[in-house]
Structures are given as C-alpha cells and as structure tokens.
Amino acid sequence: MNKQDYLKLDDKARVNFLNAELSAGKDIDQIASELNMQKQNLVNPLNQKGYYLINNVFTNVFTLVVQNTEVLTDVLTRLEALEKHNTNVNTYTNTEVDTMIDIPDGEIKLVSFRMNSTVYENWKQYTSSQKLYKSQDLLSFALLEYMEKHK
C-alpha cells in the first residue's frame, strides 16, 4: 500500500491495516517509513479519534471505557467527589444521616504522631475501603468532628 491509498481509507480501515502490519511483526516506525509518512502524521489523526497504540495494537480507548462499566462508574464517582472537593464542601455519611462539613482551606501538612496499633490498623482498613475520599480528608474530618463534639 502507498501513502495515497492509505489516506483514502476511513479510520476503521486505517486501524485494520495498521494492526495487520503490526501483527506481521513490523513496528510503527517501519510502517510509517514504508508509507513515506512521518510517524506523527500516521499516529496523531488516529489518536484524535480515540485510537491509541496499546500493547502494539491500535485500540479505541472510548470503546474500552464503555465496555468496562466498572471503570466508567469509578471514574464518574471520583469526578463527583472531586466536584464536591472543589467547592470545598465534603459530604460524609455518618450512619443514617449525611453530614455536611466545611473543611477550611489550608496547605496540607505532613505530621507524625503515635497511636494505638489496633486503632491504626482499623483506620487503614477503613480508609482503604473509602474510594471517594483521601485518608487525609477523612482524618481532617474526624479531627474537626471530634473538636466540635468536645468543646
């Protein structure tokens, strides 16, 4: 195939051609050279359509995400949490009631303190099950809540 024939192909046909060449043992540089094209002119238009070279195969990443609904659900859940975080209001579920708390703006500090090993292990287990929030946010929330309750 020459450059003009390749450029006449639609995106799916281009991907099929490139994948066939890749599966025949060629690399993307060799294919570009044979087509008398620059590698970026071969790859970038496909990238813009969502096709990326993954494990030496051009794959439509949009299709992969849609097919894997677990990944999509996780991404959407994290996006929702980020939107809440960006408004600086975090929602944490406390038994049956949702509690809204405003965590003050401020820089993140690295601190060190001693604590009971059993409590720490329970904390690690609890925070690892919380996919929406970082451990530092949960700890800030816990400390603020404690201070509010025990003034």
N, C-alpha and C positions, 0 to 999 in steps of 0.2 A: 504494500500500500504506500502511496506517496502522500505528500502534505495536502495537496488539493483534494484528494479522495477522502482523507481523514477529516478535513474541515467541512466537507459536505455532510458528514454523518451527524445524526442527532445525538444528544447527550448519552442516551442509553446505549446506542451503537458504539459510541466512542469508549464508554466504560467497558463494554463487552470485548471490544478489540484490544484495549489495553490489558484487561485481565487475562485474555488468551495469550497475549505476548508475555506477560509476567509469569504465567503458569508454565510457559515454554522455557523458562529459565533466564529470560532477559531481565535486566533492571531498567528502571525508568530513564536513566541516562542513555542507555543503548537505544531504547525505543525512540527517544527524542532525536538522537543523532541520525537514526535511520530515516526518520520523517523529515529531517533537515529543519528541525524546530528547536527553539530553546526550551529547556525543561520547564521553566516558569510559565511559558505560553501553552504548554501541554497540560500542566497540573492546575494552575490558578483558575481557569474557567470552570473546571470541574469542582474545585474547592468552593467556588462561589455558589454552585448548585447543590452543595452539601455532600459531594463525593470526596472522600479522603482516602489516602493510601494507608491502610491499616493491615499489618501483617502481610505486606506485599500483595494486597488485593484492594482495588478501589471499592469502597463501601459507602452507601448513602447513610450518613450518621443520623439523619432525621428519621429514616425508616427504623434504624436500630432503636432509637429512643421510643418511638411509638410502639414498637413490638414489645419492648420491655417496660410494661406499665409500672412495675415496681420502681424502676429508676425514675420514671416520669413523676410518679406520686411523691417520691422522696424529694425530687428537685422542687416540685411545687410547694411542698410542706416547708422546705428550707427557705424558699423565696418568701413565703408568707411570714415566717419567723423573722427574716431579715427586714421585711417591710415594717413589722412591729418594732423591731430593734431600732430602725432608722427614725421612727417617730419618738424614740426614747421612752416608750411605754411597753413594758413586757407583761404578758398575761401568763400567770402560773396557776395551774389547777391545784386547789387545796381542798381535798376530799370532794364534797359535792358543790362547792362554791368557787367560781372563778374570781380571783383576787387581782385587781389591777394595782400595780405599784410603779412608781416613777423612780427609776434608779438615776441618781444625779450624774450629770456629765462630769467627766474627770479622766485623767490619764490612768492607765492600768499599771498597778504597782506589783512587783514581784515581792512576796513576803514569805517568811518562813516561820512556822510555829510548831510546837509539839502538841500531839493529840493522842488520845487513846487509840491503839492499833485496831481494835474491833470496830470502833466508830469509823475510823478511816477506811477500813475495808468495806464497810456498809456504804459509806459515802461514794467510794469508787464504783461499787456495783450499781448504786442508784444513778449516778451521773452518766455512767456508760449506757444506761437504758433510756436516757433523755436525749433523743436525737435532735430535738428542736433547739436546745439551749446549751451554751457552753458551760463548763463547770464553774468558770469564774463568774458568770452571770447568776448561776444558782447559788453560789456561795455569797455573793453580794446580796442577793435577795434574802437568803436565810439570816444573814447578819442584820440587815435592816429590819426584817420582821421581828427578830429577837429583841432588838433595841426598842422597837415600838411597843412591844408587849410588856417589856420590863423596865419602863421608865421610872 
